[in-house]
């Protein structure tokens, strides 16, 4: 599991990223927002899926920014 730091509303929040290489999926969680998502390696439109679910816990601009960061972090793994 990797832990990344993100700044949201002037506060630092931890982003937890778990990768299961054997079963080829990733789980991402932001406990401070009560938000999590899982997706497979070959899944399409992951960033859009994240944005859609993040909109339930934050504003649109923040959801776009956070989803882009998460997308980048998960591609690096």
PyMOL Python script that loads the backbone (N, CA, C, O; Angstrom):
from pymol import cmd

cmd.read_pdbstr("""\
ATOM      1  N   UNK A   1       0.854  -1.171   0.000  1.00  0.00           N
ATOM      2  CA  UNK A   1       0.000   0.000   0.000  1.00  0.00           C
ATOM      3  C   UNK A   1       0.896   1.228   0.000  1.00  0.00           C
ATOM      4  O   UNK A   1       1.915   1.283   0.688  1.00  0.00           O
ATOM      5  N   UNK A   2       0.484   2.209  -0.791  1.00  0.00           N
ATOM      6  CA  UNK A   2       1.195   3.478  -0.833  1.00  0.00           C
ATOM      7  C   UNK A   2       0.284   4.546  -0.238  1.00  0.00           C
ATOM      8  O   UNK A   2      -0.938   4.501  -0.378  1.00  0.00           O
ATOM      9  N   UNK A   3       0.912   5.499   0.426  1.00  0.00           N
ATOM     10  CA  UNK A   3       0.175   6.611   1.012  1.00  0.00           C
ATOM     11  C   UNK A   3       0.726   7.895   0.411  1.00  0.00           C
ATOM     12  O   UNK A   3       1.924   8.167   0.488  1.00  0.00           O
ATOM     13  N   UNK A   4      -0.150   8.669  -0.182  1.00  0.00           N
ATOM     14  CA  UNK A   4       0.219   9.947  -0.779  1.00  0.00           C
ATOM     15  C   UNK A   4      -0.480  11.054   0.001  1.00  0.00           C
ATOM     16  O   UNK A   4      -1.515  10.837   0.631  1.00  0.00           O
ATOM     17  N   UNK A   5       0.106  12.239  -0.055  1.00  0.00           N
ATOM     18  CA  UNK A   5      -0.498  13.385   0.625  1.00  0.00           C
ATOM     19  C   UNK A   5      -1.127  14.315  -0.401  1.00  0.00           C
ATOM     20  O   UNK A   5      -0.543  14.606  -1.445  1.00  0.00           O
ATOM     21  N   UNK A   6      -2.316  14.767  -0.083  1.00  0.00           N
ATOM     22  CA  UNK A   6      -3.049  15.691  -0.921  1.00  0.00           C
ATOM     23  C   UNK A   6      -3.523  16.837  -0.032  1.00  0.00           C
ATOM     24  O   UNK A   6      -3.822  16.633   1.144  1.00  0.00           O
ATOM     25  N   UNK A   7      -3.590  18.038  -0.596  1.00  0.00           N
ATOM     26  CA  UNK A   7      -4.076  19.182   0.159  1.00  0.00           C
ATOM     27  C   UNK A   7      -5.438  19.573  -0.365  1.00  0.00           C
ATOM     28  O   UNK A   7      -5.604  19.844  -1.555  1.00  0.00           O
ATOM     29  N   UNK A   8      -6.417  19.601   0.531  1.00  0.00           N
ATOM     30  CA  UNK A   8      -7.803  19.875   0.178  1.00  0.00           C
ATOM     31  C   UNK A   8      -8.385  20.809   1.222  1.00  0.00           C
ATOM     32  O   UNK A   8      -8.331  20.519   2.418  1.00  0.00           O
ATOM     33  N   UNK A   9      -8.941  21.930   0.777  1.00  0.00           N
ATOM     34  CA  UNK A   9      -9.504  22.950   1.679  1.00  0.00           C
ATOM     35  C   UNK A   9      -8.490  23.407   2.726  1.00  0.00           C
ATOM     36  O   UNK A   9      -8.846  23.636   3.882  1.00  0.00           O
ATOM     37  N   UNK A  10      -7.229  23.538   2.319  1.00  0.00           N
ATOM     38  CA  UNK A  10      -6.188  24.010   3.218  1.00  0.00           C
ATOM     39  C   UNK A  10      -5.710  22.991   4.227  1.00  0.00           C
ATOM     40  O   UNK A  10      -4.906  23.314   5.102  1.00  0.00           O
ATOM     41  N   UNK A  11      -6.188  21.771   4.121  1.00  0.00           N
ATOM     42  CA  UNK A  11      -5.780  20.711   5.045  1.00  0.00           C
ATOM     43  C   UNK A  11      -5.089  19.598   4.279  1.00  0.00           C
ATOM     44  O   UNK A  11      -5.396  19.330   3.118  1.00  0.00           O
ATOM     45  N   UNK A  12      -4.157  18.963   4.951  1.00  0.00           N
ATOM     46  CA  UNK A  12      -3.482  17.806   4.360  1.00  0.00           C
ATOM     47  C   UNK A  12      -4.333  16.571   4.601  1.00  0.00           C
ATOM     48  O   UNK A  12      -4.791  16.331   5.718  1.00  0.00           O
ATOM     49  N   UNK A  13      -4.540  15.794   3.556  1.00  0.00           N
ATOM     50  CA  UNK A  13      -5.262  14.545   3.714  1.00  0.00           C
ATOM     51  C   UNK A  13      -4.444  13.424   3.084  1.00  0.00           C
ATOM     52  O   UNK A  13      -3.706  13.641   2.122  1.00  0.00           O
ATOM     53  N   UNK A  14      -4.581  12.258   3.623  1.00  0.00           N
ATOM     54  CA  UNK A  14      -3.848  11.103   3.110  1.00  0.00           C
ATOM     55  C   UNK A  14      -4.707  10.351   2.108  1.00  0.00           C
ATOM     56  O   UNK A  14      -5.907  10.157   2.304  1.00  0.00           O
ATOM     57  N   UNK A  15      -4.057   9.933   1.028  1.00  0.00           N
ATOM     58  CA  UNK A  15      -4.700   9.137  -0.005  1.00  0.00           C
ATOM     59  C   UNK A  15      -4.031   7.764   0.045  1.00  0.00           C
ATOM     60  O   UNK A  15      -2.823   7.646  -0.161  1.00  0.00           O
ATOM     61  N   UNK A  16      -4.819   6.737   0.318  1.00  0.00           N
ATOM     62  CA  UNK A  16      -4.305   5.377   0.421  1.00  0.00           C
ATOM     63  C   UNK A  16      -4.542   4.653  -0.899  1.00  0.00           C
ATOM     64  O   UNK A  16      -5.660   4.625  -1.413  1.00  0.00           O
ATOM     65  N   UNK A  17      -3.472   4.065  -1.445  1.00  0.00           N
ATOM     66  CA  UNK A  17      -3.563   3.371  -2.727  1.00  0.00           C
ATOM     67  C   UNK A  17      -3.044   1.941  -2.537  1.00  0.00           C
ATOM     68  O   UNK A  17      -1.882   1.724  -2.192  1.00  0.00           O
ATOM     69  N   UNK A  18      -3.922   0.990  -2.768  1.00  0.00           N
ATOM     70  CA  UNK A  18      -3.566  -0.428  -2.664  1.00  0.00           C
ATOM     71  C   UNK A  18      -3.627  -1.053  -4.052  1.00  0.00           C
ATOM     72  O   UNK A  18      -4.616  -0.903  -4.769  1.00  0.00           O
ATOM     73  N   UNK A  19      -2.568  -1.749  -4.418  1.00  0.00           N
ATOM     74  CA  UNK A  19      -2.528  -2.428  -5.708  1.00  0.00           C
ATOM     75  C   UNK A  19      -2.416  -3.935  -5.494  1.00  0.00           C
ATOM     76  O   UNK A  19      -1.521  -4.409  -4.795  1.00  0.00           O
ATOM     77  N   UNK A  20      -3.332  -4.675  -6.102  1.00  0.00           N
ATOM     78  CA  UNK A  20      -3.275  -6.129  -6.082  1.00  0.00           C
ATOM     79  C   UNK A  20      -2.815  -6.580  -7.473  1.00  0.00           C
ATOM     80  O   UNK A  20      -3.609  -6.664  -8.410  1.00  0.00           O
ATOM     81  N   UNK A  21      -1.528  -6.863  -7.581  1.00  0.00           N
ATOM     82  CA  UNK A  21      -0.959  -7.215  -8.887  1.00  0.00           C
ATOM     83  C   UNK A  21      -1.449  -8.562  -9.386  1.00  0.00           C
ATOM     84  O   UNK A  21      -1.632  -8.756 -10.588  1.00  0.00           O
ATOM     85  N   UNK A  22      -1.661  -9.489  -8.471  1.00  0.00           N
ATOM     86  CA  UNK A  22      -2.101 -10.832  -8.868  1.00  0.00           C
ATOM     87  C   UNK A  22      -3.488 -10.791  -9.514  1.00  0.00           C
ATOM     88  O   UNK A  22      -3.713 -11.424 -10.545  1.00  0.00           O
ATOM     89  N   UNK A  23      -4.408 -10.053  -8.911  1.00  0.00           N
ATOM     90  CA  UNK A  23      -5.771  -9.991  -9.431  1.00  0.00           C
ATOM     91  C   UNK A  23      -6.013  -8.748 -10.292  1.00  0.00           C
ATOM     92  O   UNK A  23      -7.118  -8.536 -10.792  1.00  0.00           O
ATOM     93  N   UNK A  24      -4.978  -7.935 -10.458  1.00  0.00           N
ATOM     94  CA  UNK A  24      -4.972  -6.783 -11.365  1.00  0.00           C
ATOM     95  C   UNK A  24      -6.062  -5.750 -11.069  1.00  0.00           C
ATOM     96  O   UNK A  24      -6.868  -5.414 -11.937  1.00  0.00           O
ATOM     97  N   UNK A  25      -6.072  -5.259  -9.842  1.00  0.00           N
ATOM     98  CA  UNK A  25      -6.975  -4.165  -9.506  1.00  0.00           C
ATOM     99  C   UNK A  25      -6.319  -3.228  -8.499  1.00  0.00           C
ATOM    100  O   UNK A  25      -5.332  -3.578  -7.852  1.00  0.00           O
ATOM    101  N   UNK A  26      -6.886  -2.035  -8.381  1.00  0.00           N
ATOM    102  CA  UNK A  26      -6.385  -1.000  -7.482  1.00  0.00           C
ATOM    103  C   UNK A  26      -7.554  -0.485  -6.647  1.00  0.00           C
ATOM    104  O   UNK A  26      -8.667  -0.330  -7.149  1.00  0.00           O
ATOM    105  N   UNK A  27      -7.289  -0.220  -5.368  1.00  0.00           N
ATOM    106  CA  UNK A  27      -8.273   0.388  -4.471  1.00  0.00           C
ATOM    107  C   UNK A  27      -7.672   1.690  -3.958  1.00  0.00           C
ATOM    108  O   UNK A  27      -6.527   1.720  -3.506  1.00  0.00           O
ATOM    109  N   UNK A  28      -8.448   2.761  -4.031  1.00  0.00           N
ATOM    110  CA  UNK A  28      -8.012   4.071  -3.559  1.00  0.00           C
ATOM    111  C   UNK A  28      -9.008   4.542  -2.503  1.00  0.00           C
ATOM    112  O   UNK A  28     -10.218   4.392  -2.667  1.00  0.00           O
ATOM    113  N   UNK A  29      -8.482   5.114  -1.417  1.00  0.00           N
ATOM    114  CA  UNK A  29      -9.369   5.592  -0.347  1.00  0.00           C
ATOM    115  C   UNK A  29      -8.906   6.937   0.186  1.00  0.00           C
ATOM    116  O   UNK A  29      -7.708   7.187   0.324  1.00  0.00           O
ATOM    117  N   UNK A  30      -9.865   7.793   0.482  1.00  0.00           N
ATOM    118  CA  UNK A  30      -9.648   9.067   1.172  1.00  0.00           C
ATOM    119  C   UNK A  30     -10.511   9.029   2.427  1.00  0.00           C
ATOM    120  O   UNK A  30     -11.664   9.458   2.389  1.00  0.00           O
ATOM    121  N   UNK A  31      -9.982   8.531   3.525  1.00  0.00           N
ATOM    122  CA  UNK A  31     -10.788   8.375   4.736  1.00  0.00           C
ATOM    123  C   UNK A  31     -11.409   9.673   5.251  1.00  0.00           C
ATOM    124  O   UNK A  31     -12.518   9.644   5.784  1.00  0.00           O
ATOM    125  N   UNK A  32     -10.724  10.812   5.106  1.00  0.00           N
ATOM    126  CA  UNK A  32     -11.251  12.079   5.595  1.00  0.00           C
ATOM    127  C   UNK A  32     -12.548  12.470   4.886  1.00  0.00           C
ATOM    128  O   UNK A  32     -13.368  13.204   5.438  1.00  0.00           O
ATOM    129  N   UNK A  33     -12.724  11.976   3.662  1.00  0.00           N
ATOM    130  CA  UNK A  33     -13.932  12.282   2.880  1.00  0.00           C
ATOM    131  C   UNK A  33     -14.931  11.129   2.871  1.00  0.00           C
ATOM    132  O   UNK A  33     -15.984  11.228   2.241  1.00  0.00           O
ATOM    133  N   UNK A  34     -14.613  10.050   3.555  1.00  0.00           N
ATOM    134  CA  UNK A  34     -15.438   8.837   3.506  1.00  0.00           C
ATOM    135  C   UNK A  34     -15.664   8.393   2.062  1.00  0.00           C
ATOM    136  O   UNK A  34     -16.795   8.131   1.653  1.00  0.00           O
ATOM    137  N   UNK A  35     -14.565   8.313   1.290  1.00  0.00           N
ATOM    138  CA  UNK A  35     -14.643   7.989  -0.130  1.00  0.00           C
ATOM    139  C   UNK A  35     -13.635   6.904  -0.465  1.00  0.00           C
ATOM    140  O   UNK A  35     -12.512   6.899   0.040  1.00  0.00           O
ATOM    141  N   UNK A  36     -14.055   5.986  -1.325  1.00  0.00           N
ATOM    142  CA  UNK A  36     -13.134   4.972  -1.844  1.00  0.00           C
ATOM    143  C   UNK A  36     -13.645   4.501  -3.196  1.00  0.00           C
ATOM    144  O   UNK A  36     -14.812   4.687  -3.542  1.00  0.00           O
ATOM    145  N   UNK A  37     -12.744   3.890  -3.947  1.00  0.00           N
ATOM    146  CA  UNK A  37     -13.086   3.378  -5.269  1.00  0.00           C
ATOM    147  C   UNK A  37     -12.137   2.235  -5.598  1.00  0.00           C
ATOM    148  O   UNK A  37     -10.998   2.207  -5.131  1.00  0.00           O
ATOM    149  N   UNK A  38     -12.607   1.306  -6.392  1.00  0.00           N
ATOM    150  CA  UNK A  38     -11.738   0.243  -6.889  1.00  0.00           C
ATOM    151  C   UNK A  38     -11.952   0.134  -8.388  1.00  0.00           C
ATOM    152  O   UNK A  38     -13.043   0.390  -8.898  1.00  0.00           O
ATOM    153  N   UNK A  39     -10.889  -0.251  -9.082  1.00  0.00           N
ATOM    154  CA  UNK A  39     -10.981  -0.419 -10.524  1.00  0.00           C
ATOM    155  C   UNK A  39      -9.913  -1.394 -10.988  1.00  0.00           C
ATOM    156  O   UNK A  39      -8.866  -1.537 -10.356  1.00  0.00           O
ATOM    157  N   UNK A  40     -10.190  -2.059 -12.096  1.00  0.00           N
ATOM    158  CA  UNK A  40      -9.250  -3.035 -12.641  1.00  0.00           C
ATOM    159  C   UNK A  40      -8.272  -2.338 -13.578  1.00  0.00           C
ATOM    160  O   UNK A  40      -8.511  -1.214 -14.019  1.00  0.00           O
ATOM    161  N   UNK A  41      -7.177  -3.015 -13.873  1.00  0.00           N
ATOM    162  CA  UNK A  41      -6.143  -2.460 -14.746  1.00  0.00           C
ATOM    163  C   UNK A  41      -6.693  -2.087 -16.119  1.00  0.00           C
ATOM    164  O   UNK A  41      -6.310  -1.064 -16.686  1.00  0.00           O
ATOM    165  N   UNK A  42      -7.577  -2.902 -16.646  1.00  0.00           N
ATOM    166  CA  UNK A  42      -8.048  -2.698 -18.016  1.00  0.00           C
ATOM    167  C   UNK A  42      -9.352  -1.897 -18.100  1.00  0.00           C
ATOM    168  O   UNK A  42      -9.950  -1.803 -19.172  1.00  0.00           O
ATOM    169  N   UNK A  43      -9.786  -1.331 -16.998  1.00  0.00           N
ATOM    170  CA  UNK A  43     -11.036  -0.578 -16.981  1.00  0.00           C
ATOM    171  C   UNK A  43     -10.880   0.763 -17.715  1.00  0.00           C
ATOM    172  O   UNK A  43      -9.862   1.439 -17.575  1.00  0.00           O
ATOM    173  N   UNK A  44     -11.882   1.128 -18.481  1.00  0.00           N
ATOM    174  CA  UNK A  44     -11.881   2.385 -19.226  1.00  0.00           C
ATOM    175  C   UNK A  44     -12.503   3.509 -18.401  1.00  0.00           C
ATOM    176  O   UNK A  44     -13.299   3.264 -17.495  1.00  0.00           O
ATOM    177  N   UNK A  45     -12.130   4.729 -18.727  1.00  0.00           N
ATOM    178  CA  UNK A  45     -12.718   5.937 -18.152  1.00  0.00           C
ATOM    179  C   UNK A  45     -12.621   5.994 -16.624  1.00  0.00           C
ATOM    180  O   UNK A  45     -13.570   6.393 -15.949  1.00  0.00           O
ATOM    181  N   UNK A  46     -11.486   5.599 -16.096  1.00  0.00           N
ATOM    182  CA  UNK A  46     -11.307   5.570 -14.640  1.00  0.00           C
ATOM    183  C   UNK A  46     -11.361   6.977 -14.055  1.00  0.00           C
ATOM    184  O   UNK A  46     -11.999   7.196 -13.025  1.00  0.00           O
ATOM    185  N   UNK A  47     -10.699   7.930 -14.703  1.00  0.00           N
ATOM    186  CA  UNK A  47     -10.693   9.290 -14.167  1.00  0.00           C
ATOM    187  C   UNK A  47     -12.104   9.876 -14.117  1.00  0.00           C
ATOM    188  O   UNK A  47     -12.462  10.547 -13.149  1.00  0.00           O
ATOM    189  N   UNK A  48     -12.899   9.628 -15.143  1.00  0.00           N
ATOM    190  CA  UNK A  48     -14.276  10.121 -15.161  1.00  0.00           C
ATOM    191  C   UNK A  48     -15.121   9.457 -14.077  1.00  0.00           C
ATOM    192  O   UNK A  48     -15.961  10.102 -13.450  1.00  0.00           O
ATOM    193  N   UNK A  49     -14.894   8.171 -13.866  1.00  0.00           N
ATOM    194  CA  UNK A  49     -15.608   7.440 -12.816  1.00  0.00           C
ATOM    195  C   UNK A  49     -15.264   8.021 -11.439  1.00  0.00           C
ATOM    196  O   UNK A  49     -16.137   8.183 -10.587  1.00  0.00           O
ATOM    197  N   UNK A  50     -13.972   8.331 -11.238  1.00  0.00           N
ATOM    198  CA  UNK A  50     -13.561   8.928  -9.971  1.00  0.00           C
ATOM    199  C   UNK A  50     -14.199  10.294  -9.776  1.00  0.00           C
ATOM    200  O   UNK A  50     -14.690  10.600  -8.689  1.00  0.00           O
ATOM    201  N   UNK A  51     -14.197  11.122 -10.825  1.00  0.00           N
ATOM    202  CA  UNK A  51     -14.797  12.451 -10.729  1.00  0.00           C
ATOM    203  C   UNK A  51     -16.266  12.362 -10.334  1.00  0.00           C
ATOM    204  O   UNK A  51     -16.736  13.096  -9.465  1.00  0.00           O
ATOM    205  N   UNK A  52     -16.980  11.455 -10.984  1.00  0.00           N
ATOM    206  CA  UNK A  52     -18.413  11.301 -10.716  1.00  0.00           C
ATOM    207  C   UNK A  52     -18.676  10.949  -9.253  1.00  0.00           C
ATOM    208  O   UNK A  52     -19.584  11.503  -8.635  1.00  0.00           O
ATOM    209  N   UNK A  53     -17.892  10.039  -8.702  1.00  0.00           N
ATOM    210  CA  UNK A  53     -18.115   9.638  -7.308  1.00  0.00           C
ATOM    211  C   UNK A  53     -17.577  10.675  -6.325  1.00  0.00           C
ATOM    212  O   UNK A  53     -18.134  10.847  -5.241  1.00  0.00           O
ATOM    213  N   UNK A  54     -16.495  11.367  -6.696  1.00  0.00           N
ATOM    214  CA  UNK A  54     -15.954  12.405  -5.823  1.00  0.00           C
ATOM    215  C   UNK A  54     -16.896  13.598  -5.697  1.00  0.00           C
ATOM    216  O   UNK A  54     -16.885  14.294  -4.681  1.00  0.00           O
ATOM    217  N   UNK A  55     -17.705  13.834  -6.716  1.00  0.00           N
ATOM    218  CA  UNK A  55     -18.661  14.946  -6.665  1.00  0.00           C
ATOM    219  C   UNK A  55     -19.659  14.802  -5.522  1.00  0.00           C
ATOM    220  O   UNK A  55     -20.283  15.781  -5.114  1.00  0.00           O
ATOM    221  N   UNK A  56     -19.807  13.603  -5.013  1.00  0.00           N
ATOM    222  CA  UNK A  56     -20.724  13.376  -3.897  1.00  0.00           C
ATOM    223  C   UNK A  56     -20.151  13.887  -2.577  1.00  0.00           C
ATOM    224  O   UNK A  56     -20.893  14.118  -1.622  1.00  0.00           O
ATOM    225  N   UNK A  57     -18.809  14.065  -2.526  1.00  0.00           N
ATOM    226  CA  UNK A  57     -18.168  14.464  -1.265  1.00  0.00           C
ATOM    227  C   UNK A  57     -17.390  15.767  -1.355  1.00  0.00           C
ATOM    228  O   UNK A  57     -16.874  16.237  -0.342  1.00  0.00           O
ATOM    229  N   UNK A  58     -17.290  16.376  -2.557  1.00  0.00           N
ATOM    230  CA  UNK A  58     -16.571  17.641  -2.706  1.00  0.00           C
ATOM    231  C   UNK A  58     -17.076  18.393  -3.936  1.00  0.00           C
ATOM    232  O   UNK A  58     -17.858  17.860  -4.723  1.00  0.00           O
ATOM    233  N   UNK A  59     -16.624  19.632  -4.091  1.00  0.00           N
ATOM    234  CA  UNK A  59     -17.073  20.444  -5.223  1.00  0.00           C
ATOM    235  C   UNK A  59     -16.410  19.976  -6.526  1.00  0.00           C
ATOM    236  O   UNK A  59     -15.467  19.185  -6.507  1.00  0.00           O
ATOM    237  N   UNK A  60     -16.918  20.476  -7.645  1.00  0.00           N
ATOM    238  CA  UNK A  60     -16.501  20.010  -8.971  1.00  0.00           C
ATOM    239  C   UNK A  60     -15.019  20.251  -9.239  1.00  0.00           C
ATOM    240  O   UNK A  60     -14.328  19.344  -9.702  1.00  0.00           O
ATOM    241  N   UNK A  61     -14.517  21.452  -8.958  1.00  0.00           N
ATOM    242  CA  UNK A  61     -13.109  21.752  -9.221  1.00  0.00           C
ATOM    243  C   UNK A  61     -12.182  20.853  -8.406  1.00  0.00           C
ATOM    244  O   UNK A  61     -11.181  20.356  -8.922  1.00  0.00           O
ATOM    245  N   UNK A  62     -12.513  20.649  -7.157  1.00  0.00           N
ATOM    246  CA  UNK A  62     -11.704  19.767  -6.303  1.00  0.00           C
ATOM    247  C   UNK A  62     -11.758  18.327  -6.797  1.00  0.00           C
ATOM    248  O   UNK A  62     -10.739  17.635  -6.810  1.00  0.00           O
ATOM    249  N   UNK A  63     -12.941  17.871  -7.202  1.00  0.00           N
ATOM    250  CA  UNK A  63     -13.086  16.505  -7.702  1.00  0.00           C
ATOM    251  C   UNK A  63     -12.226  16.283  -8.939  1.00  0.00           C
ATOM    252  O   UNK A  63     -11.601  15.231  -9.076  1.00  0.00           O
ATOM    253  N   UNK A  64     -12.190  17.257  -9.835  1.00  0.00           N
ATOM    254  CA  UNK A  64     -11.365  17.139 -11.039  1.00  0.00           C
ATOM    255  C   UNK A  64      -9.889  17.093 -10.669  1.00  0.00           C
ATOM    256  O   UNK A  64      -9.141  16.262 -11.184  1.00  0.00           O
ATOM    257  N   UNK A  65      -9.472  17.978  -9.785  1.00  0.00           N
ATOM    258  CA  UNK A  65      -8.071  18.044  -9.373  1.00  0.00           C
ATOM    259  C   UNK A  65      -7.624  16.745  -8.682  1.00  0.00           C
ATOM    260  O   UNK A  65      -6.577  16.187  -9.011  1.00  0.00           O
ATOM    261  N   UNK A  66      -8.416  16.282  -7.740  1.00  0.00           N
ATOM    262  CA  UNK A  66      -8.073  15.061  -6.996  1.00  0.00           C
ATOM    263  C   UNK A  66      -8.053  13.844  -7.920  1.00  0.00           C
ATOM    264  O   UNK A  66      -7.151  13.012  -7.822  1.00  0.00           O
ATOM    265  N   UNK A  67      -9.020  13.732  -8.800  1.00  0.00           N
ATOM    266  CA  UNK A  67      -9.062  12.574  -9.695  1.00  0.00           C
ATOM    267  C   UNK A  67      -7.860  12.557 -10.637  1.00  0.00           C
ATOM    268  O   UNK A  67      -7.350  11.484 -10.957  1.00  0.00           O
ATOM    269  N   UNK A  68      -7.402  13.713 -11.081  1.00  0.00           N
ATOM    270  CA  UNK A  68      -6.211  13.773 -11.943  1.00  0.00           C
ATOM    271  C   UNK A  68      -4.972  13.325 -11.188  1.00  0.00           C
ATOM    272  O   UNK A  68      -4.142  12.596 -11.730  1.00  0.00           O
ATOM    273  N   UNK A  69      -4.843  13.760  -9.933  1.00  0.00           N
ATOM    274  CA  UNK A  69      -3.701  13.347  -9.120  1.00  0.00           C
ATOM    275  C   UNK A  69      -3.718  11.842  -8.886  1.00  0.00           C
ATOM    276  O   UNK A  69      -2.693  11.174  -9.020  1.00  0.00           O
ATOM    277  N   UNK A  70      -4.876  11.319  -8.538  1.00  0.00           N
ATOM    278  CA  UNK A  70      -4.988   9.879  -8.280  1.00  0.00           C
ATOM    279  C   UNK A  70      -4.670   9.082  -9.540  1.00  0.00           C
ATOM    280  O   UNK A  70      -3.973   8.068  -9.482  1.00  0.00           O
ATOM    281  N   UNK A  71      -5.175   9.538 -10.662  1.00  0.00           N
ATOM    282  CA  UNK A  71      -4.898   8.870 -11.950  1.00  0.00           C
ATOM    283  C   UNK A  71      -3.386   8.823 -12.199  1.00  0.00           C
ATOM    284  O   UNK A  71      -2.852   7.791 -12.607  1.00  0.00           O
ATOM    285  N   UNK A  72      -2.716   9.923 -11.957  1.00  0.00           N
ATOM    286  CA  UNK A  72      -1.262   9.976 -12.156  1.00  0.00           C
ATOM    287  C   UNK A  72      -0.547   9.027 -11.191  1.00  0.00           C
ATOM    288  O   UNK A  72       0.338   8.278 -11.605  1.00  0.00           O
ATOM    289  N   UNK A  73      -0.920   9.053  -9.918  1.00  0.00           N
ATOM    290  CA  UNK A  73      -0.282   8.199  -8.924  1.00  0.00           C
ATOM    291  C   UNK A  73      -0.484   6.711  -9.262  1.00  0.00           C
ATOM    292  O   UNK A  73       0.440   5.912  -9.115  1.00  0.00           O
ATOM    293  N   UNK A  74      -1.669   6.352  -9.706  1.00  0.00           N
ATOM    294  CA  UNK A  74      -1.922   4.938  -9.977  1.00  0.00           C
ATOM    295  C   UNK A  74      -1.213   4.479 -11.261  1.00  0.00           C
ATOM    296  O   UNK A  74      -0.857   3.306 -11.377  1.00  0.00           O
ATOM    297  N   UNK A  75      -1.007   5.369 -12.206  1.00  0.00           N
ATOM    298  CA  UNK A  75      -0.239   5.005 -13.413  1.00  0.00           C
ATOM    299  C   UNK A  75       1.231   4.782 -13.096  1.00  0.00           C
ATOM    300  O   UNK A  75       1.902   4.000 -13.769  1.00  0.00           O
ATOM    301  N   UNK A  76       1.737   5.471 -12.067  1.00  0.00           N
ATOM    302  CA  UNK A  76       3.135   5.337 -11.673  1.00  0.00           C
ATOM    303  C   UNK A  76       3.421   3.985 -11.021  1.00  0.00           C
ATOM    304  O   UNK A  76       4.573   3.552 -10.982  1.00  0.00           O
ATOM    305  N   UNK A  77       2.408   3.327 -10.519  1.00  0.00           N
ATOM    306  CA  UNK A  77       2.598   2.075  -9.787  1.00  0.00           C
ATOM    307  C   UNK A  77       2.921   0.962 -10.688  1.00  0.00           C
ATOM    308  O   UNK A  77       3.113  -0.165 -10.232  1.00  0.00           O
TER     309      UNK A  77
END
""", "prot")
cmd.dss("prot")
cmd.show_as("cartoon", "prot")
cmd.util.cbc("prot")
cmd.orient("prot")
